[in-house]
Amino acid sequence: MLFKLSFFLGSTLNDVRVENCVARAFRRWEFPKPSGGGIVIVSYPFYFIPGGWDRVAQVVTVPEAPVPPSPWDVSLTALRGKGEMKARVAKVAGILAAPATESPSVLAWWIVERHLRSGAPVPGACLLAANLLREANQPHEAGRILSEANGVDGVVVTAEFRRWSSGADVARLTELAARP
């Protein structure tokens, strides 16, 4: 592989021996060849800090990796997706490593028993269980699970009731939220 080395543009090391050492190391690196040929330009900053690795940790900051969505968020998205309800419920059960089922009611009550009555309820579990119960034509139970969910932000609960178009519940929740 032929390449033109323009490593020293902008170097602030002012040490030819170190610059040559880095250039020799750079020549050993292999980069993917571009499909169809052509030229590839690689631009990457190098930071040399005297004092060892402990100083690097103080000077160089690495951006945090994005937080992946929770299984509850992924499950709720799958439940709200397109296709036959039984298939969506089976997919949610798979995501949660729950017993295989196509019944929204069975999966909802599994979530309630396993994640809501076991101590500190998980907000995402509350939303998912409530939506599964709603799909199982158990709106009263769905509303109860959602409105009694400890740890779930009132704004999230109100937004979910609005999504369900439950005007009376939204009015009551808004009234309760306004209380000191």
MDTraj code that builds the backbone (N, CA, C; nanometers):
import mdtraj as md
import numpy as np

residues = "MET LEU PHE LYS LEU SER PHE PHE LEU GLY SER THR LEU ASN ASP VAL ARG VAL GLU ASN CYS VAL ALA ARG ALA PHE ARG ARG TRP GLU PHE PRO LYS PRO SER GLY GLY GLY ILE VAL ILE VAL SER TYR PRO PHE TYR PHE ILE PRO GLY GLY TRP ASP ARG VAL ALA GLN VAL VAL THR VAL PRO GLU ALA PRO VAL PRO PRO SER PRO TRP ASP VAL SER LEU THR ALA LEU ARG GLY LYS GLY GLU MET LYS ALA ARG VAL ALA LYS VAL ALA GLY ILE LEU ALA ALA PRO ALA THR GLU SER PRO SER VAL LEU ALA TRP TRP ILE VAL GLU ARG HIS LEU ARG SER GLY ALA PRO VAL PRO GLY ALA CYS LEU LEU ALA ALA ASN LEU LEU ARG GLU ALA ASN GLN PRO HIS GLU ALA GLY ARG ILE LEU SER GLU ALA ASN GLY VAL ASP GLY VAL VAL VAL THR ALA GLU PHE ARG ARG TRP SER SER GLY ALA ASP VAL ALA ARG LEU THR GLU LEU ALA ALA ARG PRO".split()
xyz = np.array([
    [0.0852, -0.1172, 0.0000],
    [0.0000, 0.0000, 0.0000],
    [0.0899, 0.1237, 0.0000],
    [0.0680, 0.2112, -0.0925],
    [0.1419, 0.3367, -0.0980],
    [0.0618, 0.4463, -0.0305],
    [0.1322, 0.5283, 0.0435],
    [0.0640, 0.6423, 0.1015],
    [0.1631, 0.7553, 0.1189],
    [0.1130, 0.8731, 0.1178],
    [0.1955, 0.9913, 0.1397],
    [0.1784, 1.0313, 0.2847],
    [0.2872, 1.0424, 0.3536],
    [0.2828, 1.0744, 0.4955],
    [0.2980, 1.2243, 0.5150],
    [0.1950, 1.2858, 0.5640],
    [0.2028, 1.4288, 0.5960],
    [0.1773, 1.4448, 0.7448],
    [0.2459, 1.3618, 0.8213],
    [0.2265, 1.3532, 0.9645],
    [0.2660, 1.4812, 1.0368],
    [0.3700, 1.5465, 0.9909],
    [0.4275, 1.6532, 1.0708],
    [0.3620, 1.7888, 1.0518],
    [0.2565, 1.7957, 0.9764],
    [0.1880, 1.9227, 0.9647],
    [0.1264, 1.9580, 1.0994],
    [0.1661, 2.0644, 1.1557],
    [0.1094, 2.1087, 1.2811],
    [0.1713, 2.0453, 1.4048],
    [0.2823, 1.9727, 1.3912],
    [0.3447, 1.9115, 1.5082],
    [0.4002, 2.0186, 1.6004],
    [0.3768, 2.0010, 1.7284],
    [0.4289, 2.0952, 1.8282],
    [0.5322, 2.0282, 1.9185],
    [0.5764, 1.9071, 1.8803],
    [0.6727, 1.8355, 1.9635],
    [0.8096, 1.9023, 1.9627],
    [0.8508, 1.9507, 1.8456],
    [0.9833, 2.0096, 1.8301],
    [1.0928, 1.9132, 1.8726],
    [1.0710, 1.7838, 1.8409],
    [1.1707, 1.6817, 1.8706],
    [1.1716, 1.5852, 1.7530],
    [1.2723, 1.5976, 1.6657],
    [1.2783, 1.5204, 1.5421],
    [1.2831, 1.3708, 1.5720],
    [1.3543, 1.3293, 1.6766],
    [1.3644, 1.1862, 1.7077],
    [1.2264, 1.1283, 1.7418],
    [1.1497, 1.1977, 1.8233],
    [1.0162, 1.1487, 1.8604],
    [0.9245, 1.1505, 1.7386],
    [0.9313, 1.2570, 1.6589],
    [0.8470, 1.2657, 1.5391],
    [0.8783, 1.1524, 1.4419],
    [1.0076, 1.1206, 1.4218],
    [1.0453, 1.0106, 1.3326],
    [1.0001, 0.8758, 1.3882],
    [1.0087, 0.8585, 1.5184],
    [0.9639, 0.7343, 1.5816],
    [0.8139, 0.7136, 1.5580],
    [0.7366, 0.8181, 1.5759],
    [0.5925, 0.8105, 1.5540],
    [0.5637, 0.7832, 1.4069],
    [0.6369, 0.8462, 1.3173],
    [0.6165, 0.8249, 1.1733],
    [0.6473, 0.6797, 1.1364],
    [0.7540, 0.6210, 1.1937],
    [0.7861, 0.4805, 1.1657],
    [0.6722, 0.3896, 1.2146],
    [0.6194, 0.4176, 1.3314],
    [0.5074, 0.3374, 1.3833],
    [0.3856, 0.3530, 1.2933],
    [0.3626, 0.4736, 1.2495],
    [0.2474, 0.5020, 1.1635],
    [0.2554, 0.4242, 1.0324],
    [0.3759, 0.4076, 0.9798],
    [0.3933, 0.3361, 0.8524],
    [0.3546, 0.1889, 0.8637],
    [0.3549, 0.1339, 0.9840],
    [0.3189, -0.0067, 1.0031],
    [0.1677, -0.0283, 1.0098],
    [0.0930, 0.0777, 1.0274],
    [-0.0530, 0.0646, 1.0385],
    [-0.1114, 0.0319, 0.9021],
    [-0.2167, -0.0477, 0.9043],
    [-0.2869, -0.0809, 0.7808],
    [-0.4273, -0.0231, 0.7870],
    [-0.4687, 0.0337, 0.6763],
    [-0.6018, 0.0918, 0.6654],
    [-0.6762, 0.0193, 0.5542],
    [-0.8085, 0.0102, 0.5647],
    [-0.8848, -0.0554, 0.4577],
    [-0.8669, 0.0191, 0.3256],
    [-0.8542, -0.0581, 0.2187],
    [-0.8425, 0.0032, 0.0864],
    [-0.9803, 0.0531, 0.0447],
    [-0.9875, 0.1695, -0.0183],
    [-1.1178, 0.2201, -0.0624],
    [-1.1715, 0.1347, -0.1776],
    [-1.3015, 0.1079, -0.1736],
    [-1.3606, 0.0311, -0.2829],
    [-1.3534, 0.1149, -0.4097],
    [-1.3047, 0.0542, -0.5154],
    [-1.2917, 0.1263, -0.6419],
    [-1.1618, 0.2038, -0.6537],
    [-1.0695, 0.1873, -0.5589],
    [-0.9417, 0.2586, -0.5640],
    [-0.9555, 0.4008, -0.5157],
    [-0.8514, 0.4762, -0.5377],
    [-0.8542, 0.6162, -0.4984],
    [-0.7638, 0.6447, -0.3801],
    [-0.7801, 0.7610, -0.3238],
    [-0.6963, 0.8086, -0.2138],
    [-0.7812, 0.8195, -0.0881],
    [-0.7231, 0.7804, 0.0231],
    [-0.7886, 0.7942, 0.1518],
    [-0.7053, 0.8874, 0.2367],
    [-0.7687, 0.9834, 0.2968],
    [-0.6991, 1.0748, 0.3868],
    [-0.7448, 1.0437, 0.5279],
    [-0.6482, 1.0130, 0.6144],
    [-0.6774, 0.9831, 0.7541],
    [-0.6267, 1.1002, 0.8365],
    [-0.7146, 1.1570, 0.9142],
    [-0.6774, 1.2690, 0.9998],
    [-0.7105, 1.2312, 1.1426],
    [-0.6094, 1.2287, 1.2291],
    [-0.6311, 1.1885, 1.3670],
    [-0.5347, 1.2639, 1.4564],
    [-0.5835, 1.3281, 1.5602],
    [-0.4903, 1.4025, 1.6480],
    [-0.4194, 1.3076, 1.7452],
    [-0.2938, 1.3367, 1.7716],
    [-0.2163, 1.2651, 1.8724],
    [-0.1780, 1.3655, 1.9802],
    [-0.1923, 1.3238, 2.1051],
    [-0.1569, 1.4108, 2.2163],
    [-0.0476, 1.3425, 2.2977],
    [0.0663, 1.4086, 2.3092],
    [0.1758, 1.3567, 2.3889],
    [0.1881, 1.4443, 2.5121],
    [0.1741, 1.3812, 2.6279],
    [0.1729, 1.4558, 2.7531],
    [0.2826, 1.4001, 2.8429],
    [0.3745, 1.4840, 2.8863],
    [0.4796, 1.4333, 2.9747],
    [0.4222, 1.3938, 3.1103],
    [0.4799, 1.2893, 3.1686],
    [0.4400, 1.2543, 3.3037],
    [0.3688, 1.1216, 3.3150],
    [0.3419, 1.0521, 3.2065],
    [0.2845, 0.9186, 3.2159],
    [0.1328, 0.9174, 3.2070],
    [0.0770, 0.7967, 3.2215],
    [-0.0657, 0.7730, 3.2021],
    [-0.1539, 0.8441, 3.3035],
    [-0.1052, 0.8648, 3.4237],
    [-0.1884, 0.9310, 3.5243],
    [-0.2217, 1.0733, 3.4817],
    [-0.1302, 1.1405, 3.4087],
    [-0.1612, 1.2745, 3.3589],
    [-0.2560, 1.2701, 3.2415],
    [-0.2495, 1.1660, 3.1611],
    [-0.3396, 1.1548, 3.0462],
    [-0.4835, 1.1518, 3.0944],
    [-0.5091, 1.0796, 3.2016],
    [-0.6448, 1.0700, 3.2546],
    [-0.6960, 1.2061, 3.2987],
    [-0.6068, 1.2926, 3.3421],
    [-0.6483, 1.4249, 3.3873],
    [-0.6737, 1.5196, 3.2708],
    [-0.6031, 1.5002, 3.1603],
    [-0.6075, 1.5966, 3.0508],
    [-0.7065, 1.5557, 2.9417],
    [-0.7058, 1.4294, 2.9039],
    [-0.7885, 1.3837, 2.7931],
    [-0.9212, 1.3335, 2.8475],
    [-1.0290, 1.3903, 2.7997],
    [-1.1613, 1.3440, 2.8416],
    [-1.2239, 1.2645, 2.7283],
    [-1.2816, 1.1540, 2.7639],
    [-1.3468, 1.0677, 2.6663],
    [-1.4968, 1.0881, 2.6799],
    [-1.5660, 1.1167, 2.5698],
    [-1.7107, 1.1361, 2.5808],
    [-1.7793, 1.0072, 2.6260],
    [-1.8849, 1.0236, 2.7042],
    [-1.9598, 0.9083, 2.7528],
    [-2.0352, 0.8434, 2.6386],
    [-2.0403, 0.7109, 2.6430],
    [-2.1158, 0.6366, 2.5421],
    [-2.2644, 0.6611, 2.5659],
    [-2.3422, 0.6654, 2.4600],
    [-2.4862, 0.6851, 2.4785],
    [-2.5456, 0.5686, 2.5580],
    [-2.6429, 0.6001, 2.6396],
    [-2.7085, 0.4982, 2.7205],
    [-2.8056, 0.4205, 2.6318],
    [-2.7890, 0.2891, 2.6250],
    [-2.8818, 0.2127, 2.5415],
    [-3.0210, 0.2133, 2.6034],
    [-3.1244, 0.1990, 2.5209],
    [-3.2600, 0.1971, 2.5768],
    [-3.2791, 0.0754, 2.6668],
    [-3.3633, 0.0908, 2.7669],
    [-3.3895, -0.0193, 2.8591],
    [-3.4736, -0.1252, 2.7892],
    [-3.4719, -0.2483, 2.8411],
    [-3.5597, -0.3514, 2.7831],
    [-3.7064, -0.3107, 2.7894],
    [-3.7420, -0.2289, 2.8889],
    [-3.8815, -0.1838, 2.9018],
    [-3.9180, -0.0914, 2.7867],
    [-3.8260, 0.0001, 2.7529],
    [-3.8509, 0.0913, 2.6408],
    [-3.8586, 0.0154, 2.5089],
    [-3.7672, -0.0797, 2.4898],
    [-3.7663, -0.1597, 2.3676],
    [-3.8960, -0.2411, 2.3587],
    [-3.9383, -0.2969, 2.4725],
    [-4.0608, -0.3778, 2.4759],
    [-4.1841, -0.2936, 2.4458],
    [-4.1906, -0.1741, 2.5047],
    [-4.3057, -0.0877, 2.4805],
    [-4.3125, -0.0471, 2.3337],
    [-4.1978, -0.0201, 2.2742],
    [-4.1935, 0.0126, 2.1316],
    [-4.2418, -0.1059, 2.0484],
    [-4.1976, -0.2271, 2.0847],
    [-4.2406, -0.3477, 2.0118],
    [-4.3907, -0.3686, 2.0267],
    [-4.4431, -0.3469, 2.1467],
    [-4.5862, -0.3645, 2.1704],
    [-4.6679, -0.2660, 2.0880],
    [-4.6178, -0.1438, 2.0748],
    [-4.6897, -0.0400, 2.0004],
    [-4.6654, -0.0492, 1.8505],
    [-4.5852, -0.1448, 1.8079],
    [-4.5511, -0.1586, 1.6660],
    [-4.6678, -0.2063, 1.5817],
    [-4.6349, -0.2479, 1.4628],
    [-4.7373, -0.2947, 1.3686],
    [-4.7384, -0.4466, 1.3673],
    [-4.8452, -0.5001, 1.3154],
    [-4.8577, -0.6442, 1.3043],
    [-4.9599, -0.6982, 1.4028],
    [-4.9784, -0.8286, 1.3982],
    [-5.0766, -0.8940, 1.4833],
    [-5.0343, -0.8843, 1.6302],
    [-5.1328, -0.8602, 1.7170],
    [-5.1053, -0.8419, 1.8595],
    [-5.0347, -0.9628, 1.9189],
    [-5.0789, -1.0834, 1.8846],
    [-5.0169, -1.2042, 1.9412],
    [-4.8672, -1.2079, 1.9102],
    [-4.8301, -1.1726, 1.7896],
    [-4.6891, -1.1726, 1.7498],
    [-4.6112, -1.0656, 1.8264],
    [-4.6732, -0.9490, 1.8451],
    [-4.6054, -0.8422, 1.9198],
    [-4.5862, -0.8813, 2.0652],
    [-4.6860, -0.9452, 2.1255],
    [-4.6750, -0.9897, 2.2648],
    [-4.5659, -1.0956, 2.2768],
    [-4.5616, -1.1899, 2.1822],
    [-4.4566, -1.2925, 2.1838],
    [-4.3182, -1.2289, 2.1733],
    [-4.3070, -1.1254, 2.0916],
    [-4.1790, -1.0547, 2.0776],
    [-4.1401, -0.9875, 2.2092],
    [-4.2352, -0.9247, 2.2754],
    [-4.2088, -0.8596, 2.4043],
    [-4.1654, -0.9630, 2.5073],
    [-4.2327, -1.0763, 2.5103],
    [-4.1945, -1.1833, 2.6035],
    [-4.0503, -1.2256, 2.5786],
    [-4.0116, -1.2345, 2.4528],
    [-3.8737, -1.2699, 2.4193],
    [-3.7740, -1.1648, 2.4648],
    [-3.8080, -1.0392, 2.4457],
    [-3.7185, -0.9301, 2.4870],
    [-3.6953, -0.9345, 2.6377],
    [-3.8003, -0.9646, 2.7133],
    [-3.7919, -0.9640, 2.8594],
    [-3.7467, -1.0981, 2.9175],
    [-3.7217, -1.1958, 2.8316],
    [-3.6878, -1.3313, 2.8768],
    [-3.7976, -1.3863, 2.9679],
    [-3.9202, -1.3561, 2.9336],
    [-4.0376, -1.4051, 3.0069],
    [-4.0792, -1.5389, 2.9479],
    [-4.1637, -1.6123, 3.0189],
    [-4.2164, -1.7357, 2.9604],
    [-4.2868, -1.7038, 2.8279],
    [-4.2690, -1.7914, 2.7308],
    [-4.3286, -1.7698, 2.5987],
    [-4.4807, -1.7630, 2.6104],
    [-4.5366, -1.6565, 2.5567],
    [-4.6815, -1.6393, 2.5563],
    [-4.7203, -1.5433, 2.4461],
    [-4.8439, -1.5558, 2.4005],
    [-4.9015, -1.4614, 2.3051],
    [-5.0145, -1.3832, 2.3695],
    [-5.0374, -1.4078, 2.4990],
    [-5.1476, -1.3442, 2.5705],
    [-5.1001, -1.2176, 2.6411],
    [-5.1550, -1.1016, 2.6057],
    [-5.1137, -0.9792, 2.6741],
    [-5.1444, -0.9832, 2.8232],
    [-5.2537, -1.0468, 2.8606],
    [-5.2912, -1.0544, 3.0014],
    [-5.1913, -1.1380, 3.0805],
    [-5.1548, -1.2533, 3.0275],
    [-5.0586, -1.3407, 3.0965],
    [-4.9252, -1.2686, 3.1146],
    [-4.8782, -1.2039, 3.0097],
    [-4.7502, -1.1336, 3.0183],
    [-4.7587, -1.0154, 3.1151],
    [-4.8682, -0.9437, 3.1135],
    [-4.8855, -0.8303, 3.2043],
    [-4.8788, -0.8747, 3.3493],
    [-4.9511, -0.9815, 3.3827],
    [-4.9516, -1.0260, 3.5220],
    [-4.8187, -1.0877, 3.5617],
    [-4.7451, -1.1458, 3.4668],
    [-4.6088, -1.1935, 3.4946],
    [-4.5204, -1.0746, 3.5331],
    [-4.5328, -0.9645, 3.4581],
    [-4.4555, -0.8431, 3.4885],
    [-4.4940, -0.7894, 3.6259],
    [-4.6234, -0.7837, 3.6544],
    [-4.6697, -0.7338, 3.7843],
    [-4.6095, -0.8162, 3.8970],
    [-4.6195, -0.9482, 3.8870],
    [-4.5686, -1.0354, 3.9934],
    [-4.4173, -1.0284, 4.0056],
    [-4.3495, -1.0251, 3.8950],
    [-4.2035, -1.0335, 3.8967],
    [-4.1350, -0.8993, 3.9213],
    [-4.1923, -0.7901, 3.8705],
    [-4.1209, -0.6620, 3.8735],
    [-4.1921, -0.5512, 3.9507],
    [-4.3192, -0.5647, 3.9765],
    [-4.3892, -0.4562, 4.0453],
    [-4.4175, -0.4879, 4.1916],
    [-4.4318, -0.6124, 4.2238],
    [-4.4600, -0.6491, 4.3626],
    [-4.3369, -0.6995, 4.4355],
    [-4.2227, -0.6852, 4.3743],
    [-4.0994, -0.7394, 4.4321],
    [-4.0158, -0.6337, 4.5015],
    [-4.0740, -0.5267, 4.5434],
    [-3.9974, -0.4199, 4.6079],
    [-4.0218, -0.2886, 4.5372],
    [-3.9135, -0.2275, 4.4921],
    [-3.9241, -0.0989, 4.4234],
    [-3.9658, -0.1216, 4.2789],
    [-4.0860, -0.0787, 4.2411],
    [-4.1319, -0.0995, 4.1040],
    [-4.0474, -0.0232, 4.0030],
    [-4.0346, -0.0803, 3.8871],
    [-3.9604, -0.0192, 3.7777],
    [-4.0603, 0.0594, 3.6926],
    [-4.0375, 0.1910, 3.6736],
    [-4.1335, 0.2708, 3.5966],
    [-4.1671, 0.2129, 3.4600],
    [-4.0675, 0.1669, 3.3863],
    [-4.0928, 0.1096, 3.2542],
    [-4.1801, -0.0147, 3.2620],
    [-4.1644, -0.0923, 3.3703],
    [-4.2456, -0.2123, 3.3885],
    [-4.3918, -0.1746, 3.4107],
    [-4.4146, -0.0663, 3.4839],
    [-4.5517, -0.0187, 3.5078],
    [-4.6191, 0.0193, 3.3769],
    [-4.5493, 0.0968, 3.2950],
    [-4.6064, 0.1397, 3.1674],
    [-4.6351, 0.0202, 3.0775],
    [-4.5423, -0.0743, 3.0716],
    [-4.5608, -0.1896, 2.9852],
    [-4.6753, -0.2769, 3.0327],
    [-4.6796, -0.3072, 3.1630],
    [-4.7871, -0.3907, 3.2165],
    [-4.9228, -0.3249, 3.1930],
    [-4.9315, -0.1942, 3.2160],
    [-5.0577, -0.1232, 3.1954],
    [-5.1006, -0.1297, 3.0491],
    [-5.0070, -0.1131, 2.9577],
    [-5.0412, -0.1192, 2.8156],
    [-5.0811, -0.2599, 2.7730],
    [-5.0170, -0.3608, 2.8294],
    [-5.0566, -0.4986, 2.7992],
    [-5.1979, -0.5269, 2.8493],
    [-5.2293, -0.4801, 2.9710],
    [-5.3644, -0.5002, 3.0252],
    [-5.4680, -0.4260, 2.9422],
    [-5.4329, -0.3120, 2.8945],
    [-5.5242, -0.2369, 2.8080],
    [-5.5502, -0.3143, 2.6792],
    [-5.4454, -0.3735, 2.6225],
    [-5.4616, -0.4550, 2.5014],
    [-5.5430, -0.5803, 2.5296],
    [-5.5425, -0.6267, 2.6555],
    [-5.6183, -0.7462, 2.6938],
    [-5.7620, -0.7114, 2.7317],
    [-5.8028, -0.5887, 2.6996],
    [-5.9382, -0.5416, 2.7313],
    [-5.9666, -0.5429, 2.8810],
    [-5.8662, -0.5038, 2.9578],
    [-5.8805, -0.4889, 3.1018],
    [-5.8437, -0.3439, 3.1387],
    [-5.9204, -0.2459, 3.0870],
    [-5.8837, -0.1053, 3.1058],
    [-5.8834, -0.0621, 3.2515],
    [-5.9731, -0.1177, 3.3333],
    [-5.9761, -0.0799, 3.4747],
    [-5.8453, -0.1210, 3.5424],
    [-5.8018, -0.2445, 3.5189],
    [-5.6761, -0.2928, 3.5773],
    [-5.5570, -0.2150, 3.5220],
    [-5.5620, -0.1834, 3.3927],
    [-5.4543, -0.1064, 3.3307],
    [-5.4419, 0.0305, 3.3964],
    [-5.5542, 0.0976, 3.4136],
    [-5.5537, 0.2290, 3.4790],
    [-5.5080, 0.2211, 3.6233],
    [-5.5487, 0.1152, 3.6939],
    [-5.5071, 0.0979, 3.8331],
    [-5.3562, 0.0787, 3.8426],
    [-5.3020, -0.0078, 3.7592],
    [-5.1568, -0.0327, 3.7606],
    [-5.0818, 0.0966, 3.7317],
    [-5.1285, 0.1683, 3.6318],
    [-5.0592, 0.2902, 3.5921],
    [-5.0727, 0.3997, 3.6972],
    [-5.1907, 0.4182, 3.7525],
    [-5.2100, 0.5282, 3.8474],
    [-5.1525, 0.4983, 3.9848],
    [-5.1374, 0.3716, 4.0199],
    [-5.0804, 0.3365, 4.1496],
    [-4.9310, 0.3102, 4.1428],
    [-4.8719, 0.3296, 4.0268],
    [-4.7314, 0.2954, 4.0068],
    [-4.6405, 0.3881, 4.0867],
    [-4.5805, 0.3312, 4.1894],
    [-4.4825, 0.4074, 4.2677],
    [-4.3582, 0.4280, 4.1829],
    [-4.3014, 0.5442, 4.1913],
    [-4.1778, 0.5707, 4.1195],
    [-4.1973, 0.6170, 3.9767],
    [-4.3207, 0.6212, 3.9296],
    [-4.3444, 0.6682, 3.7936],
    [-4.3780, 0.8164, 3.8002],
    [-4.3118, 0.8931, 3.7200],
    [-4.3323, 1.0372, 3.7133],
    [-4.4769, 1.0665, 3.6756],
    [-4.5408, 1.1568, 3.7495],
    [-4.6797, 1.1941, 3.7222],
    [-4.6999, 1.2463, 3.5817],
    [-4.6003, 1.3131, 3.5282],
    [-4.6095, 1.3648, 3.3920],
    [-4.6176, 1.2483, 3.2929],
    [-4.5394, 1.1438, 3.3187],
    [-4.5408, 1.0265, 3.2314],
    [-4.6767, 0.9576, 3.2386],
    [-4.7294, 0.9431, 3.3597],
    [-4.8606, 0.8792, 3.3785],
    [-4.9682, 0.9593, 3.3061],
    [-4.9688, 1.0906, 3.3263],
    [-5.0685, 1.1764, 3.2610],
    [-5.0567, 1.1668, 3.1089],
    [-4.9338, 1.1665, 3.0586],
    [-4.9135, 1.1557, 2.9138],
    [-4.9669, 1.0227, 2.8613],
    [-4.9490, 0.9155, 2.9403],
    [-4.9982, 0.7852, 2.8964],
    [-5.1505, 0.7818, 2.8951],
    [-5.2127, 0.8392, 2.9984],
    [-5.3589, 0.8453, 2.9983],
    [-5.4094, 0.9303, 2.8817],
    [-5.3389, 1.0380, 2.8512],
    [-5.3776, 1.1202, 2.7350],
    [-5.3673, 1.0383, 2.6076],
    [-5.2604, 0.9590, 2.5972],
    [-5.2421, 0.8739, 2.4795],
    [-5.3591, 0.7760, 2.4673],
    [-5.4090, 0.7321, 2.5811],
    [-5.5229, 0.6399, 2.5823],
    [-5.6555, 0.7143, 2.5629],
    [-5.6517, 0.8471, 2.5583],
    [-5.7711, 0.9305, 2.5446],
    [-5.8681, 0.9101, 2.6597],
    [-5.8156, 0.9058, 2.7783],
    [-5.8974, 0.8861, 2.8970],
    [-5.9130, 1.0210, 2.9664],
    [-6.0051, 1.1021, 2.9164],
    [-6.0230, 1.2396, 2.9635],
    [-6.0483, 1.2532, 3.1123],
    [-6.1350, 1.1694, 3.1704],
    [-6.1666, 1.1800, 3.3131],
    [-6.0433, 1.1506, 3.3975],
    [-5.9652, 1.0494, 3.3581],
    [-5.8446, 1.0162, 3.4333],
    [-5.7420, 1.1289, 3.4244],
    [-5.7277, 1.1867, 3.3056],
    [-5.6330, 1.2965, 3.2875],
    [-5.6732, 1.4156, 3.3737],
    [-5.8024, 1.4477, 3.3752],
    [-5.8506, 1.5598, 3.4571],
    [-5.8221, 1.5350, 3.6049],
    [-5.8468, 1.4141, 3.6524],
    [-5.8234, 1.3803, 3.7932],
    [-5.6739, 1.3848, 3.8267],
    [-5.5892, 1.3315, 3.7385],
    [-5.4457, 1.3342, 3.7619],
    [-5.3912, 1.4759, 3.7610],
    [-5.4430, 1.5576, 3.6707],
    [-5.4010, 1.6987, 3.6650],
    [-5.4397, 1.7692, 3.7938],
    [-5.5600, 1.7398, 3.8434],
    [-5.6057, 1.7985, 3.9693],
    [-5.5172, 1.7541, 4.0847],
    [-5.4853, 1.6262, 4.0918],
    [-5.3992, 1.5758, 4.1982],
    [-5.2573, 1.6324, 4.1907],
    [-5.2059, 1.6482, 4.0692],
    [-5.0707, 1.7012, 4.0520],
    [-5.0622, 1.8464, 4.0952],
    [-5.1732, 1.9197, 4.0872],
    [-5.1732, 2.0617, 4.1235],
    [-5.1743, 2.0825, 4.2749],
    [-5.2053, 1.9803, 4.3501],
    [-5.2085, 1.9920, 4.4965],
    [-5.0683, 2.0062, 4.5513],
    [-5.0547, 2.0876, 4.6590],
    [-4.9200, 2.1048, 4.7185],
    [-4.8743, 1.9805, 4.7926],
])
top = md.Topology()
chain = top.add_chain()
for i, resn in enumerate(residues, 1):
    res = top.add_residue(resn, chain, resSeq=i)
    for name in ("N", "CA", "C"):
        top.add_atom(name, md.element.get_by_symbol(name[0]), res)
traj = md.Trajectory(xyz[None], top)
